[in-house]
Structures are given as structure tokens and as C-alpha cells.
Amino acid sequence: MTFASTSLPRHLLRGALGFGSLIAAFALLPAVGPASLLLLPVTLLAFRGCPTCWVIGLLETISRGKLRRDCVDGQCKLTTTA
């Protein structure tokens, strides 16, 4: 399973949406009441589960195409591509 996005700008946009809706859900709580907590599912969708999953996806998106794992005779090595 991969958490990477198709592009870095798209992944960063998902992060901005996720963190923005998370902050807004709690910042609007005094003004709107519990209805502001309806923004939390938007956070979960943007993060694909949790903020940690988003960070892992960010690292995968950045490293996509730059790192390669080769396994020969039970020995695996992580190498960079040219």
C-alpha cells in the first residue's frame, strides 16, 4: 500500500486542506458549536486516515522515482537512480 500522491503540489494541497479543516473544526467550536466538528471527516479524507499517513505519503511522493530497492539472493539494497 502506498500513501504517495501523483504529484507534490497535489499532496501539499491535500495537506493544506487537512490541516486547515482540522484547525477550523476546533477554532469555530465556540462560534458555531458542535456543528463545526463536521469538518473532521474532511480532515480524515484529506489525510487518508491520519496526519502520520499524510507525512509518510509526503516522503513517498518526494522519493518516488529517486530510490529503488533491489533484492538479490535474500539481500536487499536501497539505491538511488541516475
Secondary structure by P-SEA (a helix, b strand, c coil): cccccccaaaaaaaaaaaaaaaaaaaaaccccccccccaaaaaaaaacccaaaaaaaaaaaaacccbbbbbcccbbbbbbcc
